[in-house]
Amino acid sequence: MRYRTVGSGALRVGAIGLGCMPMSWGYTASERNGRESLRAVHAALDEGATLLDTADVYGPFTNELLLGRVLRERRADVFVATKVGLLVGEHHMVANGRPGHVRRACDASLRRLRTDVIDLYQLHRPDPEVPVEETWGAMAELVAAGKVRALGVCAPDPASPGRRGGGVAGRPYAGTLELLRRVQQIFPVSTVQAEFSLWSPGAGEALLPWCEARGVGLLASMPLGSGFLTGTLTPGGGFEPDDPRAHHPRFTAEMMAANQVLPAGLRRVAERHPGATAAGVALAWLLTRGRHVIPIPGTKKERWARENCRAAGLELTGEDLRELAELPAARQSWN
């Protein structure tokens, strides 16, 4: 595994991390298996990954508890990143950026993770009822107290006019850039997390220049397009009712069929590299976008965890990159 250094504190992490959300939250509940998820985490660490990305809201709480079992045994191998700022409401998510909540949530995450310090504490979403300076100031106090090493921001929806942190017409991530400007004046931002992939390249265009100018890491979430770029999803194959893809316009049979050109292009490139897969090419492509990009593919399977991490060693050629650049943009969007 290659390594990358991000943030003013020169944080050193594996070039590919592991998104842990699918193990406990957000996808089909019937497919969750704690033992299998633990094997996936250990496999990623064995392959040289260090960054494990979680959040208190995943479960809620159960994902941090799961990772706590790993940290108890392998704390020295892990760069643990968790989040604060969202709560699970009765039928929706609720933002809470009050300083008192931030402090209590951090202590609770430390207990669940079985550690005395969180390597990266990320603001999951800004609270529209609380000035972000107050939230970020409370997070900075946690760094001063030795409970947290570095701070990051999760970029909100880039195409939701009127939402704090969202986008405006023709200016995706404009709200996120304004949010970053404000918090950067209080305490340095070490990472920005946003959806970024060949399927959704917008964060690379809008946020990566800001990150590169400041040495900030861009954590690329959903780097495999929620599974679409792996080429293993069949148009019209269907999803379980509790899987969010079952209700998403980009995962209708029509749209999946229309966008097959993307995984097909990734497979063509993969065929030039022995042992490579479409997913591996998609991750390797992200690594070519800049030295501050760190993909964090999510999985709960040991096989995929190993395969994803090994993409860090895949060297794409100029011909590969030209062919990928010529692929058409995906139809529809996650938003």
Secondary structure by P-SEA (a helix, b strand, c coil): cbbbbbcccccccccccccccccccccccccccaaaaaaaaaaaaaacccbbbbccccccaaaaaaaaaaaaccccccbbbbbccccccccbbbbbccaaaaaaaaaaaaaaaccccccbbbcccccccccaaaaaaaaaaaaaaccccbbbbbbcccccccccccccccccaaaaaaaaaaaaaccccccccccccccccccccccaaaaaaccbbbbcccccccccccccccccccccccccccccccccaaaaaaaaaaaaaaaaaaaacccccaaaaaaaaaaacccccccccccccaaaaaaaaacccccccaaaaaaaaaccccccccc
